[in-house]
Amino acid sequence: MAVIEIKNVAKTFGSYQALHDINLTIADQEFMVLLGASGCGKSTLLRIICGLETASEGEVWIGGRRVDHLPPKDRGISMVFQNYAVFPHLTVFENIGFGLRMQKMPDDDVKRRVERTAGLMHIDQLLSRYSGELSGGQRQRVAVARALAMEPDVILMDEPLSNLDALLRMEMRAELKGVLAESNTTAIYVTHDQVEAMSMADRISVMHEGKIVQAASPIEVYRNPAAEFVAGFIGNPPMNFLDATPQGGGKYTVAGHSFDGPSAANSNLQFAIRPEDMKLSDDGLQAVAKVVEPLGAHLLVTCELDGKLFRAILDSEMQVKPGDVLKLAPMPDRIRWFDPATTLAVA
Amino acid sequence: MTTANTDVVDVREDSRKAGRYVYVTAIVLLCAWVIVPLYFLLINTLSSPEAVNAYPKSFFPEFDLGSLTFFANFAGILTALKNSILVAAMTMVMSIAIGAPAGYALSRFEFRGKELFRLLILLTRAFPLPLLALPLAVLFIRTGIDDTVFGLALVHTTLAIPFAVLITFSLFSGIPLELEEAAWTLGCTRFTAFTKVILPLVLPGITASAIFAFVISWNEVFAAAVLTIENRTLTAFLLQNLDTSPLHLKFAGGFILVVPALIFIFAVRKYLFAMWGIANR
């Protein structure tokens, strides 16, 4: 139950600038995902919000209170760590109740709260166990329960599912989303897994080289990437890029074909299209299939088009062999344009 | 075919057996290397003076407690024992009190000169004590802590600190930083996180390194002999007196020096293994 405001936050480690002038407002009860490749500064930003790291510049506000000078315990946050950080010398019960005991909560209340949160995370059978006797997934549940038991204003999660195997991760993803939605807390979730980001987030902040490139809803990030980086990062496989040369009057030549593009810009642009936004049509762009990967639901074809690699997702019933010539027509309303000088989207 | 096969198996079996013999022999030799002298020490301690000087030796003790009783009644030995325990206990407390925070700092903080600091810690062990003995004695006399239990404990602490620092350094390094960070986010200060999370986890190891410091002090004889006159520790006391004592008393004296150290080390052996990284618990 708190709005988080990050104002002009920057962080340098020695001569290395990890974060550049970050500004971000996270609404009350919003589920915000910080998404980026490793080393993009997303964990650093989370740790600055948490108080485990101090910002070199800027301010952090939680619930209308400036907190960047406060220790973690006074910020109204709790955190779930990547490697769970379940205390090995305490039982599951004592782990979940640890923070409550630190607040000197009476024993009865601790017991009630621990049992309720444990029930929520389906670990009420494990309360007397030690972390050494738990599986990775169970430890993960304990870590989340411990954070939830604090009933924090803000819950911070640093790649909490990355140590779990794929199936368990999918299960926990849905469960975590449900539990957090019910808990009415604001959540910040750091991940490098775009599927996790897309499926859980209310809003995604895509980070790259210490900057937030785009902060928007998952579908907006997917459909209208604000920069070339986002277009090339989100989506599996990501967007295809082709060189576009202006003809004037809002027309552009792409691989020998003419397309309607942004009329304001009259310079070389990048033409971008998602692999699934392609139809087979006689007047399409001519591509030579190189690799054909049947993925069950669809067919992923990597082609050569205009001297570049170009991926298309086609119907799995299609008969395509390497060496075949395909005529691929991009859906006009799905085409996006980027300015190579600024790498930003142009409308 | 069958015979050839059996031959191959036989050869393989033979070489495996031979390897096993070498292995077992090596272990037996190594154990004997340590145990046989200790066993003779035990036999001679528990033998009458006549048996100690007789030849051939018996391989079984007579359980004659004469030599040990003699020691128990030997003037000054109880004071020396008390001094030894006092010095060792003070060494234990001081080396952990100074060494553990240093170990924590080394494992948790980045600071300028960290590598140099670690090297210097080791270098203190490379400095021969005899070289220091005279200046130390002069310094101690000037400051008035010569011939005191505390003064000697200071010297022993210096000897024990490198171990305390390096052992606690590896103990703290073995504890993930996230555990501490998790404690901070759950309402702990740096101090309470340490007492509630880190300390319970390192306590067995700290105990082990404390006992190790105790043994270092207990075994140390050179500084003890140089720096004390009246308030001798057991080692220094025995060194001084046994020189002119009959053989059976030398054995008994050696015995009462060795046994406590052995017992202590035996008690903490698994932590010593763990902290030198030889085995995991």
Interface residues (C-beta under 8 A of the other chain):
Chain A: C50 G51 L52 P71 P72 K73 I77 S78 M79 F81 Q82 N83 A85 F87 P88 H89 F98 G99 M102 Q103 R146 M150
Chain B: P176 E178 L179 E181 A182 A183 W184 T185 L186 G187 C188 T189 T192 K196 V197 P200 L201
